Amino acid sequence: MQIWVDADACPKVIKEVLFRAAERTQTMVTLVANQGMKTPPSRFIRSLQVASGFDVADNEIVRRCEKGDLVVTADIPLAADVLEKGAIALNPRGELYTPATIRERLTMRDFMDTLRASGVQTGGPDSLNQRERQLFANELEKWLLVASRSKSA
């Protein structure tokens, strides 16, 4: 099992948490983005640059991820797609997407898109806070524990 990161919008602090975890647990982390990404030298961390274009990185993650892999993304449609493949989807703010919650998230996303299209200013998300960083780290650790048990089984 490995970790896939929708890296274009992933906060730097979350990438750093992932880099430390990759080294500590010897788990492969792949950053997928439309642009080159700087990564620390490691045999467990790699960057995959894809062509520019709408959903190109997302489609590549969906194509490559496998059952049990972890996908780090704030992109709701991407999270829905990887859940369908049996992967685990985790938001950089620490929210673990589930089949039960993803429908609600998709509905809210579509509603917000409709508001924005009609000219309503909805604003962006708040900046990542310490509590959310800790939530993310906790969920990552849970997944890493499951992944390590699978490796040894």
N, C-alpha and C positions, 0 to 999 in steps of 0.2 A: 504494500500500500504506500501511496505517496501523496504529497500535497501539491495542489495546483493553485496558483494565485492569479486572479484577475488583476494584473499589476498596474494597469494604467491609472486607476483611481485609488489603489490601496495606500493608506497612509504609511509614511516612512517608518514611524514607530512600530507599526504592526509588522512590516517587513523585517525590522530588526529583531523582533520577538521570534519570528519564524526562522531567521538565520541562526540565532542561538539554539533554538530547538533542533534544527536540522543537524547541527554539529554535535550537540549533546546526545541525541538519540540515533544518529546516523540514518536519518530519514531524508529521502530525496524531496527537495522543494524546487518546483519549477515556476518561474515568473513568466507569464504570458502577456505580451504587450505589443502595441503597434509601433513602439519605439524601442531603441536600445535601453537596457536597464543595467545599472551598475550593481554588481554583486560581489561579495567578498570572495576571495579565492577559497574554494572548497570543492571537494568531489561530491558533495551532497546538495549543492545549490547551483542551479543553472538558469539561464535566461533564454527564452524563446521569442524571437521577434517575428511577428507575422505582418502581412501586408496591411496597409491602411485601409480603412473601410468600416462601414457600419457592421457591428457584431462579428467581425473577422476573428478577433481574439476569443470571444465567447464561443463561437462555433468550433474553434480549435480545441478549447478546453473540453467541450462536450464530446468531441470526437475522440480525444485521447484519454479522458478519465475512465476509470473502471470502478466496478462495485467495491465499496469500502474506502475508496480514496476520499481525501478531504479537499474540498474546493472552497477557497476563501474569496468571497465576492459580496458586494453590496448590490449587485445587479439581480433584481427579482426574477426576470425571465430566465436568466442563466441558472439561478438557484433551482428554479422549477425543472429545467431541463436535466440538470445533473442528478436531482433527486429521482427523476424517472429512470435514470440509468443505474440507480442503486448507490450512488456516491453520497457523501455527507456534505452539506452546504452550511458554511459558517460566515456570518457577517463580520466585518472587521470591528464592529462594536460589541461583538460577543453574543449576538443572537444566533442560536442554532435554528436553521430553517427545518421544518418538518412537513410531511405531506398535509398535516392538519392545518398548519399556519400559512403555508405558501399560497393557498387560494385567497385567503384574506389579504395577504400582502399584494397579490396580483390585482385584486379588485381595487385596493386603495391606490396602487400605482396608476391604474387606468383612470380612476377618478381624478387624481392630481394632474395627469396629462390633459384631461378634458378641461380642467380649470385653467391650466396654463395656456391651452389653445384658445380659450375664450378671452384671454387677456388678463386674467387674475394673477397677480404676483404672489407666488407661494413661498418664495425664498428657498434656500438650500438647507441642508442639515446643519445642526450645530457642530462645532469642532469637537473632536474626540476628547473625552475627559478621562481622568484617571480610573474611575469606576468601570468605564467601558473597556479600557485597556486590560484591566484585571479580569473582567468577564471573558474577554477574548482569550487571555492566557489560561484561564481555568478550563474553558471549553477545549482549547488546543491540548492541554494536558490530558484531559479525559480521552480524547481521540488517540493521542500518542500511546496511552496505556493500553487501549484496545488493540491498536496496531502492533504494539510490542508483543502482546499475548498471541496475536495471530502469527507473527514471525516465528515464535518459539513452538507453536503447535504443530 
